Each structure stands twice: as structure tokens, then as C-alpha cells.
Amino acid sequence: MAWSFLTTHARTLLFIAGRADARLVDIANELGVTERTAYGIVADLTAAGHLEKERDGRRNRYRVQHHLPIPDDLERQRTIGELLDVLIGPTTERSAKPREESR
């Protein structure tokens, strides 16, 4: 049985931190879940304030709220941004930049 060290919520934050313009289908494919599950995860993260969602034409753009504490009783002293920096490097500018699309 395959498993991941990180939850799907954490993996979603990691993916969105690198691709602020990711579509639900992109998130679902990356995580190996259905679009409905991806939607639920993004909705959870948005409702908890860990993501901000902004409409950009027909698409959504997401902004990870780096300054918020990690939602874990053992890690309240660390922020989401600090965790993302450890896992994928500094992300503050990366999540704000639109992704170049090749056509």
C-alpha cells in the first residue's frame, strides 16, 4: 500500500505554493485524487484561512498565507511559510508569480 508522509492538505499547500494558478484538475492529478476531493481540500484550506482565493478571469489564483501558524498543537510556534521554506525553498515570491503557460 502506498502512503505519503505528508497529508493531502499539506501536499496541496506545497503544490499551490509553486503554482498559484493551479486548476483543481492539476491539483487532483498531482495528488492522485478526484477533482471533487481536490475541491474539498482547497475549500478546507480556504475556510481555515491558509489559502486566499482570487478570481482571475475564468480561473482562480491562490495565495498561501505564509504567516499563519501550522495547524498542529505541537508546532504552534512555526508558520506555514517556514514549513514550505524547509520543504521546497523560499516561496513568498514564487506563489505570487503567474505561471508561464506554453501553448
Secondary structure by P-SEA (a helix, b strand, c coil): cccccccaaaaaaaaaaacccccaaaaaaaacccaaaaaaaaaaaaaaccbbbbbcccbbbbbbcccccccccccccccaaaaaaaacccccccccbbbbbcc
